[in-house]
Amino acid sequence: MAPAKPPVRLRIPTINVDAAVEQVGVDSQGRIAAPSRTDNVGWYKLGAAPGDAGDAVIDGHLDWYDGPAVFARLGKMKVGDQIMVLRGDGTHAQFIVDATSVMPYDAATDAMLTKSGPPSLTLITCAGTWDRQRGTYLQRLVVHSSQAP
């Protein structure tokens, strides 16, 4: 089977997300880079594409200096919520949330970056307390979903 085309749009009806997808790599600290715009999400292009074997990762900002950003309501997602990823070729992949968790901002993410196993999608944003000295939130909210049958 041919690899899935890169994602171009992310839709999450339960939290009113309909966002353009940017392709991102790693930042200067070797972490998954964030999208350049607060209303876009970032697909980690070095990992799996949504719908391919493995875990595709999409991140987005929680907020910005001027207010809420694309994933401001990600923490309201529940098991069973649906996520749709539209691809560049007009096809789409649907996912159903099966878990949410919070982890330290500097926790290893290698386990999320798989290119084998059933297709899944992980959404990531900031959570917890803002640390002014470090210039980041101290936690990350992680929403995992599996491809709908």
N, C-alpha and C positions, 0 to 999 in steps of 0.2 A: 504494500500500500504506500502511496506517495505521502511525503510529510505534509502536515497541515500548513496552510498558508499563514503568514503572520497575522496577528489580530489587529484590527483597526478601530474597533469600538467595543466598549464594555457597558452592558445594561444590567442594572439591578433594580427591578421595579419596587421592591419593598422599601428601599431607602432612597428612591428617586435619583439614581445615578444613571446617566446616559453620557458617557465620556469618551473622547478620542483617546486612542492608545498610542503612546510614544514608545519607540524601542530604546531601551536603556541597557547599559553595560555595568561597569563598576566605577565607583568614585575614587578619589585620591587616597582613601583609606582602605581600598579593597572591598568595600561593601557594595551591595546592590545599589545602583544610583537611583535617585528620585527623579520623577518627571520634571521638566523645566517649567511647566505651567501648573498652577494650583488647581485648575479645573480639568486637567488631563490625568490619566494614569500611566504608569510605566510598566511595560512588559520586559522582563529580563531575557533579552535576546540570546544570551549564551546558554540558556536552559531549554527546556521543552516548550514547544508551541502548544497552546490550548487545544486539546483533542488528540495530541500525539501521546505515545507511551511516556509515562513519567509525570512529574509535578511541574506544571507551568506556574510561574510566579508573576503576579502583578502587584505593584505598590502604588501608593498615592498619598498625598499630603492630608493630614488631619485638619490643619489650619495654617494660617499665615498671618503676617502682620496686620492685614486688612480684614481678617475674619475667617469664617469657616471655609474649608477647602473640600475637594471632591469626596474624600472619605470621612467627613465630619460625622456621619451617622453610621459608619461601619460597625460600631459597637452595638448597634440595635439589631444586627442580623441574628437570626435564630436557625437552629437545625431545621431543615426542610425548605428554607428559602431558596429561590431559584436565581441563577446567574446566567446571563447569555453573553457569549463572546462572538462578535461578528468578525469574519476574516476578510482579507483583501480580495478574495475571489468570489465574495458574495455568500459563501456558506457560513454556517454558524455551529457552535458547540454549546450545549446546555449543561449546566452543572447544578448540583443540589448540595447545599451546605450540610456537612455532617459533623463539624466540630468548630469550636472557637476556643482560643486560648490567649494568654498574655505571657510574654517572655521578656527577660532583660534586653535592653537595646543592644548590648554587645554579645549576646548569646550566638553561638555558632549556628549558621543557617545551612550548612552543607547537607543535612538530612532532607531539606526541602528541595534541593537542586538535583533531583533524580531525572534520568532519561530512560528509566525502565519501569515496568509495572503498569497497572491500570491508569488511564488518563485521569488526572486530577488537576485542580486549580487552587492555588493559595493566594489570598489577598492579604496585604500587609499595610499597616499604617502605624503611626505613633500612638502611644497611650501613656498614662501615668502622669508624673509630675515633670514640668519643664525645669531643666537644670541650666540655669543661666551661664554658669561657668563652662560647662561642656558644650553649650549651644545645641542641646537636643533634649527630647523627652527621654525619660529613663526606662521606658518599656516600649514594646511593640505589640500591637493587637494582631493576631493571626486568625484568619477565617479560612478553614479548609473545606473544599467541596470535591465531590466525585462526579464524574461525567454521568449525566442522566442516560438511562437506557433508551 
